[in-house]
Amino acid sequence: MNVLVTGGAGFIGSHVSERLVALGNQVQVLDNLSTGKRENLPPSELLNFQEGDIRDQELVAECCDQADAVIHLAAVASVQASVDDPAGTHQSNFDGTLNLLEACRKSDVKRFLYACSAAIYGDTEVLPVKEETALNPLTPYAVDKLSGEYYLGYYSRQYGLNTSSFRFFNIYGPRQDPSSPYSGVISIMADRLLSGREMTIFGDGKQTRDFVYVGDLADLLVESLARTDMSGSIMNVGTGKQTSLLDLKSALESVSGKTLKVSFDDPRKGDIKFSCAAVTRLVTCFGKVPTTPIKEGLRELLG
Ligand SMILES: NC(=O)c1ccc[n+]([C@@H]2O[C@H](COP(=O)([O-])OP(=O)(O)OC[C@H]3O[C@@H](n4cnc5c(N)ncnc54)[C@H](O)[C@@H]3O)[C@@H](O)[C@H]2O)c1
């Protein structure tokens, strides 16, 4: 299969590309390297890297012309960046998605997988969060992710494009960039632990997230490429388990044998307190949830 992976040089995209290549697929990566890195990708004759932008309609059409399937991961993945620059991030996170869907419609692409986000639920009170839960996108990032998902539904109904939207919860693992205070909390914790620097926890540390190991997500996306029975599907990708930041700290310390110094500050405005995915749809569709235990995933991350 020839698979176009947008955002393939990024954290999640590089794991997905690696899996695809390992299984003998031809992979085209389209990435503008705004946060991704060329060196995240494995050297392989099966992989063709194209530095370019999903906002470029002509380039996107060229890439889709050669592809059997698209895994669309390219986005400005920082919620804070979308708050700082809604119009700029909208061009990548929404216009780029629409460019890809249009190019797929006009070419022979058979399958379209989309990285949506649990951010579209906002601060929900009832856990675990089901896909049917009222949506409450609170940031430009979440609004764009949800709009993209709605468009997938439209292209599935109108043109028969075999689409699936996956609402990722908190993905973690090697190659996640810890450089911004808004990066994935596990990458920041691991970075602080290894460098001996103090970590600031905003709030009491009892806030929870549903953490998914990136390798499990990559396996799931690759497996779902061949599915012909999922068009128009929408699905949470989580484990169905909550882990608090304090539990995470203990797990990291036990895996590494080091102590993480922490200080506590006021909760950040807009941060949600608890998060956990309902996984019934995932189990019904794939017969399983992401399985890597958190300590094993942390071991992989620490290297
Ligand atoms: N990491 C998570 O926990 C998480 C959770 C929910 C959703 N997601 C979504 O998963 C996807 C991958 O996220 P990630 O964590 O790997 O982030 P990332 O920043 O590592 O990857 C995004 C990639 O997209 C590229 N990119 C950005 N704008 C582009 C553009 N206009 N044209 C071409 N390439 C562009 C970047 O260079 C980068 O390589 C994103 O769509 C993100 O919104 C991630």
The ligand as a MOL file (V3000), in Angstrom:
LIG
                    3D

  0  0  0     0  0            999 V3000
M  V30 BEGIN CTAB
M  V30 COUNTS 44 48 0 0 0
M  V30 BEGIN ATOM
M  V30 1 N 0.2850 14.1530 21.2230 0
M  V30 2 C -0.9550 14.0720 21.6950 0
M  V30 3 O -1.1830 13.7380 22.8590 0
M  V30 4 C -2.1310 14.3830 20.7850 0
M  V30 5 C -3.4270 14.3570 21.3410 0
M  V30 6 C -4.5140 14.6280 20.5190 0
M  V30 7 C -4.3210 14.8880 19.1660 0
M  V30 8 N -3.0540 14.9300 18.6620 0 CHG=1
M  V30 9 C -2.8970 15.2070 17.2220 0
M  V30 10 O -2.0320 14.2450 16.6430 0
M  V30 11 C -1.3100 14.8270 15.5580 0
M  V30 12 C 0.1850 14.6110 15.7540 0
M  V30 13 O 0.5780 15.2780 16.9380 0
M  V30 14 P 2.0420 15.1580 17.5760 0
M  V30 15 O 1.8670 15.1030 19.0450 0
M  V30 16 O 2.8140 14.1130 16.8850 0 CHG=-1
M  V30 17 O 2.6230 16.6080 17.2490 0
M  V30 18 P 3.9230 17.0460 16.4180 0
M  V30 19 O 4.0040 18.5250 16.5110 0
M  V30 20 O 5.1000 16.2460 16.8490 0
M  V30 21 O 3.5220 16.5960 14.9370 0
M  V30 22 C 2.8370 17.4190 14.0260 0
M  V30 23 C 3.6340 17.4060 12.7220 0
M  V30 24 O 2.9150 18.1690 11.7420 0
M  V30 25 C 3.8520 19.0050 11.0570 0
M  V30 26 N 3.0860 20.1540 10.5430 0
M  V30 27 C 2.4800 21.1340 11.2620 0
M  V30 28 N 1.8400 21.9890 10.4460 0
M  V30 29 C 2.0550 21.5340 9.1760 0
M  V30 30 C 1.6600 21.9980 7.8910 0
M  V30 31 N 0.9240 23.1170 7.7360 0
M  V30 32 N 2.0430 21.2930 6.7910 0
M  V30 33 C 2.8090 20.1720 6.9250 0
M  V30 34 N 3.2190 19.6980 8.1260 0
M  V30 35 C 2.8410 20.3750 9.2340 0
M  V30 36 C 4.9030 19.3560 12.0840 0
M  V30 37 O 6.1500 19.7420 11.5210 0
M  V30 38 C 5.0200 18.0400 12.8540 0
M  V30 39 O 5.9780 17.1820 12.2810 0
M  V30 40 C -1.7300 16.2910 15.5230 0
M  V30 41 O -2.7550 16.4360 14.5790 0
M  V30 42 C -2.2520 16.5480 16.9210 0
M  V30 43 O -3.1740 17.6050 16.9510 0
M  V30 44 C -1.9540 14.6870 19.4400 0
M  V30 END ATOM
M  V30 BEGIN BOND
M  V30 1 1 1 2
M  V30 2 2 2 3
M  V30 3 1 2 4
M  V30 4 1 4 5
M  V30 5 2 4 44
M  V30 6 2 5 6
M  V30 7 1 6 7
M  V30 8 2 7 8
M  V30 9 1 8 9
M  V30 10 1 8 44
M  V30 11 1 9 10
M  V30 12 1 9 42
M  V30 13 1 10 11
M  V30 14 1 11 12
M  V30 15 1 11 40
M  V30 16 1 12 13
M  V30 17 1 13 14
M  V30 18 2 14 15
M  V30 19 1 14 16
M  V30 20 1 14 17
M  V30 21 1 17 18
M  V30 22 2 18 19
M  V30 23 1 18 20
M  V30 24 1 18 21
M  V30 25 1 21 22
M  V30 26 1 22 23
M  V30 27 1 23 24
M  V30 28 1 23 38
M  V30 29 1 24 25
M  V30 30 1 25 26
M  V30 31 1 25 36
M  V30 32 1 26 27
M  V30 33 1 26 35
M  V30 34 2 27 28
M  V30 35 1 28 29
M  V30 36 1 29 30
M  V30 37 2 29 35
M  V30 38 1 30 31
M  V30 39 2 30 32
M  V30 40 1 32 33
M  V30 41 2 33 34
M  V30 42 1 34 35
M  V30 43 1 36 37
M  V30 44 1 36 38
M  V30 45 1 38 39
M  V30 46 1 40 41
M  V30 47 1 40 42
M  V30 48 1 42 43
M  V30 END BOND
M  V30 END CTAB
M  END
